[in-house]
Each structure stands twice: as C-alpha cells, then as structure tokens.
Amino acid sequence: MVARPGPAVTGASSGGTEYRGARRRLVEVLQEKGIRDLAVLRAVDEVPRHLFVPTGVVHRAYEDAPLPIGSGQTISQPFIHARSLEAACLTGRGKVLEIGTGSGYQTALLAHLAAQVFSVERVGGLLPSAREALARCGVTNVSFLQGDGTLGWSQYAPFDAIIVGAGAPDVPAPLVAQLAEGGRLVVPVGDREEQQLLCVTRRGAETVTEDLGAVRFVPLIGAAGWAS
C-alpha cells in the first residue's frame, strides 16, 4: 500500500482550536523535561494528537503518557517521540524512514520536520485510521508501505534519518545499511520488556552509537527483529 510523496503539510483542518491550550501545556512539559529543539516543539504544538487516539481515550490525548491504539500497539509517550526526533537532528530538508506507522502521530510530526517521510507498518489494520488522521491534518508528504519494517524500504534509500517505533533485540543491520552518510538511526534495543534508546550515526564504514536512556516499547517483529 503506497502513496507517493506530495508537497508538504497543507492547511487542512486539524480538529479545531479547542485543544490549543492542551497542546501548549504539553509543549511546556516537554521543555521542562529537557527538549530544546524548537522545530520539534513547534511540531508538537501544531499536530493535533487527539486525532490519533481512540475515542475512548481522547480526554487523555495531551497527557505525557503512552496510550493504547488497538491491535496490541500503543501511541508512545510524547516525550519519547520528542527525544527521538531531537536526536535525529532533522533539518526540514531530509528524507526520513519511519518504522512503525502506528497511529500516525509520529508520522505527522515527521511531516513537519522532513521533506519526505516513508513509513512502514507491519499491522495492516492500523494503516487506514492513520492515513485518515494524517489526511485530516493536511499531511501530503508521506508514503506508506505495509510490510516488515526491520528490512527498511530499500527502494528509497539512503535515508537521512530512520526512526524505529518498536524495541529490537539488536540494531537491525538492514536499517544501518540504508542510512546516508552522517544519517542517524534512532532505535530502542534490548529485551521484550525494556530497552535502551540508541542513536546510531553512520560515519563511512563505521557507526557511532549514543545511549539516550531507558525506554519501553512493544517488540519489533520481523526478519531482523523478534519472531512473532
């Protein structure tokens, strides 16, 4: 399931202004927790997270907390999204691969931070609602693929950044291979219960790894991840 990249984020409806204050408070929370990248904070302020969560938890949309989205998956804590995106050092001009479309919320943030976003989701049942929410936000610079995200999307490689939204047992080699020179792979690595969020930067034939701290993600299922 593929939609070709469009021009960017348009001014389509984002669900009204009733949540504007809640988004501003969330931005303040993220700043208090150490997020400094103004582009990331601006994206959080502009993307309506309430459009990306089930109706039963809409009242919690702007808490700094993960929420269930069905199919055994979650929408991550906003701080973790912001920490990952800040580590990726996005400039607004890059080409980014997202592993795990999920609810589409991080996809929407990426659409504000990169020229092109390529998003791979293993659970096909999540894609229709994610695409609908992104369309309501006016996002047009995202391509989707249903498949094994651990293998990346080699057709459009190399990528300036790769963001992985599930925990892997090791750094997936296919994703490292699809990084551009100087590109950054942000991926949780550990066991099925807890991981360390790593930022892996490609420097020629070598990589440099930074540990961003302990996190907890659902398992990354696939050929270069966990068995289902």
Secondary structure, DSSP 8 states (H G I E B T S, - for coil): ------S-B-----S-STTHHHHHHHHHHHHHTT---HHHHHHHHHS-GGGGS-GGGGGGTTSSS-EEEETTEEE--HHHHHHHHHHHT--SS-EEEEE--TTSHHHHHHHHH-SEEEEEES-GGGHHHHHHHHHHTTB-SEEEEES-GGG--GGG--EEEEEE-SBBSS--HHHHHTEEEEEEEEEEEE-SS-EEEEEEEEETTEEEEEEEEEE---B-BSTTSB--
